Amino acid sequence: MRPNLKRIAAASLLLRSSRPVWTNTPYVKQTLALQLPYYLQQQPHQQQLLIESPRHFSTSRTSQLINTAPAIIDEDNSKANNIASESFQFIAYAAWHPKTRQKAPTQKKVPYWKEDQKPGKVDAGEDAFFQTNTPEGLAIGVADGVGGWSLVGVDPALFSWTLMDNAAIVAKNEKSIDAHQILDSAFQELRKSGKVAAGSSTACILNLSKTTGEMTSCNLGDSAFLLVRDKKIVYESPSQQHYFNCPYQLSVVPDTYPNRDDMVTDLPKDADTKRFFLKDGDLILLATDGYFDNMYSHETLELINSGMEPIEESQTDNEVVTATIRGLAKTLTDRARRLSLNPKRLSPWAKAAQAHGSNYRGGKVDDITCIVTLVSQNK
């Protein structure tokens, strides 16, 4: 089976960890009576679908402004403008669980990915991620390497980690750049550098502004993000798939590869892009498909709401806030992993597979990576 079609599942009890990006600004209690985005107000039944149904799918690129809050700018007051320049702060933590990576067909005892040649700073399996402070705020992203490449001797993690490392460099060094531009520049550098001879991955990148609270998103494939406000999911990004189990993906395919023209080779321009204005107290969950294939939206929302209770009780304690976000990232990742190993569960993945004619039942064992970000607005 060609690498773009093959998804490999294997159980693992490996590394779990987290990494923070945050600033020392006290958390401020979220405002009350916040409104849903305008498109949910026009379609009142959509929110229920987002919470209770398996992930929805799209097959085309869209660009849309999600007007979830006004920017805080006072053009008539220079002092207010200085304050507004850093109106928002973000607290972000990542957590991950790798599955066992598939070995390439070889007679050697040592796997082709040698321990001293890991493509990423941590072992997230075929997943990769980044989170970095930028000149204008915070950028985060996840990527899921296509596992089928391992069958032809290619480490799938090399592509995903190179893409995310490039994205981090672009986001950190460039001003006035959105999430789509970050992904486009990262992919162009990957191809130009020649460091990756072959491979594919999905990608989802978010770029958040500390000045206006604007967040741009760029999602290509079946990773996704949720925006939680007032204890409700007000947005869930769609999954981009050519057909079931064949997500959109960026690819590098050697000229000599058999049936090269049949490979899936999407581009950053094919990604789904949107713009949001964030509000104080918003929580964003960005994760690879290994999470969303095993967790329904209402299960995620329940864990988030219960996990955020310590912050509601102690809004200005920095240690409580950071510990809560870190713990929430690990809780969500751990729960998804446990459910992925349940052979009797009708997981979102199993439900979708059955809808496409399979009798599959159980969780979907996969690499799982989550980044949880809390939005805090200065007042």
C-alpha positions as CSV (number, residue, x, y, z in Angstrom):
1,M,0.0,0.0,0.0
2,R,1.3,3.4,-0.9
3,P,2.5,5.6,2.0
4,N,-0.2,8.1,1.7
5,L,-2.9,5.4,2.2
6,K,-1.3,3.4,5.0
7,R,-2.1,4.1,8.7
8,I,-0.3,1.9,11.2
9,A,-1.7,1.3,14.7
10,A,0.4,-0.3,17.5
11,A,0.1,0.1,21.3
12,S,2.7,1.8,23.3
13,L,3.4,2.7,26.9
14,L,6.2,5.2,26.2
15,L,7.1,8.7,27.0
16,R,4.6,11.3,28.3
17,S,5.7,14.8,29.1
18,S,4.9,18.5,28.6
19,R,6.6,21.8,27.7
20,P,5.5,25.3,28.6
21,V,5.4,28.6,26.8
22,W,4.0,31.3,29.1
23,T,4.6,34.8,30.7
24,N,4.4,36.0,34.2
25,T,1.1,37.9,33.9
26,P,-1.6,37.1,36.5
27,Y,-4.6,35.4,35.1
28,V,-7.8,37.5,34.9
29,K,-11.2,36.0,35.4
30,Q,-13.0,35.7,32.1
31,T,-15.8,38.1,31.3
32,L,-19.4,37.1,31.5
33,A,-22.2,37.0,28.9
34,L,-19.8,36.5,26.0
35,Q,-21.5,35.8,22.6
36,L,-21.0,32.9,20.2
37,P,-19.5,33.6,16.8
38,Y,-21.9,35.1,14.4
39,Y,-22.2,32.0,12.2
40,L,-23.3,30.0,15.2
41,Q,-25.9,32.6,16.1
42,Q,-27.3,32.2,12.6
43,Q,-27.3,28.4,12.8
44,P,-28.3,27.5,16.4
45,H,-28.2,23.8,15.8
46,Q,-24.6,23.7,14.8
47,Q,-23.3,24.0,18.3
48,Q,-25.0,20.8,19.3
49,L,-23.5,19.1,16.3
50,L,-20.0,20.2,17.3
51,I,-20.4,18.8,20.8
52,E,-22.1,15.5,20.2
53,S,-21.1,14.3,16.7
54,P,-18.0,12.8,15.3
55,R,-15.7,15.2,13.4
56,H,-17.1,16.8,10.3
57,F,-15.2,16.8,7.0
58,S,-14.4,19.2,4.3
59,T,-12.6,18.8,0.9
60,S,-11.9,22.4,0.0
61,R,-10.1,25.4,1.2
62,T,-12.0,28.2,2.9
63,S,-11.1,31.6,4.3
64,Q,-13.3,33.2,6.9
65,L,-13.2,35.8,9.6
66,I,-14.6,34.4,12.9
67,N,-15.5,37.6,14.7
68,T,-15.4,36.3,18.3
69,A,-14.4,39.6,20.0
70,P,-13.5,43.1,19.2
71,A,-9.8,44.2,19.2
72,I,-8.9,46.5,22.2
73,I,-7.4,49.6,20.6
74,D,-7.8,53.2,21.6
75,E,-6.5,55.4,18.8
76,D,-7.1,58.6,20.7
77,N,-5.0,57.9,23.7
78,S,-1.3,57.2,23.3
79,K,-1.0,55.7,26.8
80,A,-3.9,53.3,26.1
81,N,-2.2,52.4,22.8
82,N,1.0,51.3,24.7
83,I,-1.1,49.2,27.0
84,A,-3.0,47.7,24.1
85,S,0.3,46.7,22.5
86,E,0.5,43.8,25.0
87,S,-3.2,43.4,25.8
88,F,-3.1,39.6,25.7
89,Q,-0.9,36.9,27.3
90,F,-0.9,33.2,26.5
91,I,-0.1,30.2,28.7
92,A,0.6,27.0,26.6
93,Y,1.6,23.5,27.4
94,A,2.2,20.5,25.2
95,A,1.8,16.8,26.1
96,W,2.3,13.7,23.9
97,H,2.2,9.9,23.8
98,P,3.9,8.0,21.0
99,K,2.9,4.7,19.7
100,T,5.5,2.1,18.7
101,R,7.0,3.2,15.3
102,Q,7.0,0.6,12.5
103,K,10.4,-0.8,11.5
104,A,11.5,-0.7,7.9
105,P,11.9,-4.0,6.1
106,T,15.6,-4.8,6.8
107,Q,17.7,-7.6,8.1
108,K,19.6,-5.3,10.5
109,K,19.1,-5.7,14.2
110,V,19.2,-1.9,14.7
111,P,16.1,0.0,13.5
112,Y,16.7,2.5,10.7
113,W,16.0,5.3,13.1
114,K,19.0,4.9,15.4
115,E,18.7,6.3,19.0
116,D,21.4,8.9,18.4
117,Q,19.6,10.1,15.2
118,K,16.2,11.0,16.4
119,P,14.7,13.6,14.1
120,G,13.0,15.6,17.0
121,K,13.9,16.9,20.4
122,V,11.4,14.5,22.0
123,D,10.0,11.2,20.9
124,A,6.4,11.9,19.9
125,G,6.4,9.0,17.4
126,E,5.6,10.2,14.0
127,D,4.0,13.4,15.4
128,A,5.9,16.7,15.8
129,F,5.0,20.0,17.3
130,F,6.4,23.5,18.1
131,Q,5.5,26.4,20.3
132,T,7.4,29.6,20.3
133,N,7.1,33.2,21.4
134,T,7.0,35.5,18.4
135,P,7.5,39.3,17.9
136,E,3.7,39.6,18.0
137,G,2.7,36.9,20.4
138,L,2.7,33.1,20.3
139,A,2.7,30.5,17.5
140,I,2.0,26.8,18.0
141,G,1.6,23.9,15.6
142,V,1.4,20.1,15.2
143,A,2.1,17.8,12.4
144,D,1.5,14.0,11.8
145,G,4.0,12.2,9.7
146,V,2.5,9.6,7.3
147,G,3.5,6.2,8.8
148,G,3.4,4.2,5.5
149,W,6.8,5.7,4.5
150,S,8.5,3.5,7.1
151,L,7.7,0.5,4.8
152,V,10.1,1.8,2.2
153,G,12.9,2.7,4.7
154,V,11.9,6.4,5.4
155,D,11.5,7.7,8.9
156,P,8.1,9.5,8.8
157,A,9.1,11.7,11.8
158,L,11.9,13.3,9.8
159,F,9.4,15.2,7.6
160,S,7.0,16.3,10.3
161,W,9.8,17.5,12.7
162,T,11.6,19.3,9.9
163,L,8.4,21.1,8.9
164,M,7.6,22.1,12.5
165,D,11.2,23.2,13.2
166,N,11.1,25.4,10.1
167,A,7.7,26.8,11.2
168,A,9.1,27.7,14.6
169,I,12.0,29.6,13.0
170,V,9.8,31.5,10.6
171,A,7.3,32.4,13.3
172,K,10.0,33.6,15.7
173,N,11.9,35.7,13.2
174,E,9.2,37.2,11.0
175,K,6.8,40.1,11.9
176,S,3.3,40.6,10.6
177,I,2.9,37.0,9.4
178,D,-0.2,34.8,9.6
179,A,-0.5,31.0,10.1
180,H,-0.8,30.3,6.4
181,Q,2.4,32.2,5.6
182,I,4.2,30.3,8.4
183,L,3.2,27.0,6.9
184,D,4.0,28.1,3.3
185,S,7.4,29.4,4.2
186,A,8.2,26.3,6.4
187,F,7.3,23.9,3.6
188,Q,9.2,25.9,0.9
189,E,12.3,25.8,3.1
190,L,11.9,22.0,3.7
191,R,11.8,21.4,-0.1
192,K,14.6,23.9,-0.8
193,S,17.0,22.5,1.8
194,G,17.0,19.0,0.6
195,K,17.2,17.7,4.1
196,V,14.1,15.5,3.6
197,A,14.4,13.2,0.6
198,A,10.9,11.7,1.0
199,G,8.0,11.9,3.4
200,S,4.6,13.4,4.0
201,S,2.6,14.9,6.9
202,T,-0.5,16.9,7.8
203,A,-0.1,20.2,9.6
204,C,-2.1,22.6,11.7
205,I,-0.7,26.0,12.8
206,L,-2.1,28.8,15.0
207,N,-0.6,32.3,15.3
208,L,-1.9,34.5,18.2
209,S,-1.3,38.2,18.6
210,K,-0.7,39.7,22.0
211,T,-1.7,43.1,20.7
212,T,-5.1,42.6,19.2
213,G,-6.0,39.1,20.4
214,E,-6.3,38.0,16.8
215,M,-5.6,34.3,16.0
216,T,-5.0,33.0,12.5
217,S,-5.3,29.3,11.7
218,C,-4.0,27.1,8.9
219,N,-5.1,23.5,8.9
220,L,-4.1,21.0,6.2
221,G,-5.3,17.4,6.9
222,D,-6.9,15.8,9.9
223,S,-5.2,17.4,12.8
224,A,-7.6,20.0,14.4
225,F,-8.2,22.6,17.1
226,L,-11.1,23.5,19.4
227,L,-12.0,26.9,20.8
228,V,-13.7,26.7,24.1
229,R,-15.5,29.8,25.6
230,D,-17.9,30.1,28.5
231,K,-17.6,26.3,29.0
232,K,-18.9,25.6,25.5
233,I,-17.2,24.6,22.2
234,V,-17.8,27.5,19.9
235,Y,-15.6,26.3,17.1
236,E,-14.1,23.0,15.9
237,S,-12.0,22.9,12.8
238,P,-13.0,20.5,10.0
239,S,-11.0,17.5,8.9
240,Q,-9.7,17.8,5.3
241,Q,-9.8,14.4,3.6
242,H,-9.7,13.4,-0.1
243,Y,-11.6,10.3,1.0
244,F,-11.8,8.3,4.3
245,N,-8.4,7.8,5.9
246,C,-6.6,9.8,3.2
247,P,-6.1,13.3,4.7
248,Y,-4.7,16.3,2.9
249,Q,-0.9,16.2,3.3
250,L,2.3,18.0,2.3
251,S,4.7,15.6,0.5
252,V,8.2,15.2,-0.9
253,V,8.3,12.3,-3.4
254,P,11.5,11.3,-5.1
255,D,11.5,11.5,-8.9
256,T,12.4,7.7,-9.0
257,Y,9.6,6.6,-6.7
258,P,7.2,4.1,-8.3
259,N,3.8,5.4,-9.3
260,R,5.0,8.9,-8.2
261,D,2.1,10.6,-10.1
262,D,-0.5,8.7,-7.9
263,M,0.8,10.1,-4.7
264,V,-1.1,12.7,-2.7
265,T,0.8,16.0,-2.9
266,D,-1.2,18.8,-1.5
267,L,0.2,22.3,-1.0
268,P,-0.2,25.0,1.7
269,K,-2.7,26.8,-0.5
270,D,-5.0,23.9,-0.1
271,A,-5.3,24.4,3.7
272,D,-8.3,25.6,5.5
273,T,-7.6,29.1,6.9
274,K,-9.6,31.3,9.3
275,R,-9.2,34.3,11.5
276,F,-10.5,34.8,15.1
277,F,-10.6,37.5,17.7
278,L,-10.0,35.9,21.1
279,K,-11.4,36.8,24.5
280,D,-10.2,36.6,28.0
281,G,-10.6,33.1,29.4
282,D,-10.7,31.4,26.0
283,L,-9.1,28.0,25.9
284,I,-7.7,26.4,22.7
285,L,-6.9,22.7,22.2
286,L,-4.7,21.9,19.3
287,A,-4.1,18.2,18.6
288,T,-3.2,15.6,16.0
289,D,-5.7,13.1,14.7
290,G,-4.6,10.5,17.3
291,Y,-6.5,12.6,19.8
292,F,-9.6,13.4,17.9
293,D,-10.0,9.8,16.6
294,N,-10.4,8.6,20.1
295,M,-12.2,11.5,21.9
296,Y,-15.7,12.8,21.2
297,S,-16.1,16.6,21.5
298,H,-18.5,16.3,24.5
299,E,-15.9,14.1,26.3
300,T,-13.2,16.7,25.7
301,L,-15.4,19.5,26.9
302,E,-16.2,17.7,30.1
303,L,-12.5,17.2,30.9
304,I,-11.7,20.8,30.1
305,N,-14.5,22.2,32.3
306,S,-13.6,20.0,35.2
307,G,-9.9,20.6,34.7
308,M,-10.3,24.4,34.7
309,E,-12.1,24.5,38.1
310,P,-8.8,25.3,40.1
311,I,-8.4,28.5,38.0
312,E,-12.0,29.6,38.6
313,E,-11.3,29.3,42.4
314,S,-8.0,31.1,42.3
315,Q,-7.9,33.5,39.3
316,T,-4.7,35.4,40.2
317,D,-2.4,32.7,41.4
318,N,0.2,32.2,38.6
319,E,1.4,28.9,40.0
320,V,-2.2,27.5,40.1
321,V,-2.9,28.7,36.5
322,T,0.3,27.2,35.0
323,A,-0.1,24.0,36.9
324,T,-3.7,23.7,35.8
325,I,-2.9,24.2,32.1
326,R,0.0,21.8,32.3
327,G,-2.1,19.2,34.1
328,L,-5.0,19.6,31.6
329,A,-2.7,18.9,28.7
330,K,-1.5,15.7,30.3
331,T,-5.0,14.7,31.3
332,L,-6.4,15.1,27.8
333,T,-3.5,13.2,26.3
334,D,-3.6,10.4,28.8
335,R,-7.3,9.9,28.4
336,A,-7.1,9.7,24.7
337,R,-4.3,7.2,24.9
338,R,-6.2,5.0,27.4
339,L,-9.3,5.0,25.2
340,S,-7.2,4.2,22.1
341,L,-6.4,0.9,23.8
342,N,-10.0,-0.1,24.5
343,P,-11.0,-2.8,22.0
344,K,-14.7,-2.6,22.8
345,R,-15.3,1.2,22.5
346,L,-17.1,2.7,19.6
347,S,-14.6,5.4,19.2
348,P,-15.0,8.4,16.7
349,W,-12.6,6.5,14.4
350,A,-14.6,3.3,14.6
351,K,-17.9,5.1,14.1
352,A,-16.5,6.8,10.9
353,A,-15.0,3.5,9.7
354,Q,-18.4,1.8,10.1
355,A,-20.0,4.6,8.2
356,H,-17.7,3.7,5.3
357,G,-18.5,0.0,5.3
358,S,-16.0,-1.4,7.9
359,N,-16.9,-3.5,11.0
360,Y,-14.1,-1.9,12.9
361,R,-14.6,-1.5,16.6
362,G,-12.4,-0.1,19.4
363,G,-10.0,2.8,19.8
364,K,-7.4,3.8,17.2
365,V,-3.9,3.4,18.5
366,D,-1.8,6.3,17.2
367,D,0.6,9.0,18.2
368,I,-1.2,11.6,20.3
369,T,0.0,15.2,20.7
370,C,-1.9,18.0,22.4
371,I,-1.2,21.7,23.0
372,V,-3.5,23.5,25.4
373,T,-3.4,27.3,25.4
374,L,-5.2,29.7,27.8
375,V,-5.9,33.3,26.7
376,S,-5.5,36.0,29.4
377,Q,-6.4,39.6,28.7
378,N,-4.9,42.5,30.6
379,K,-7.3,45.1,31.9
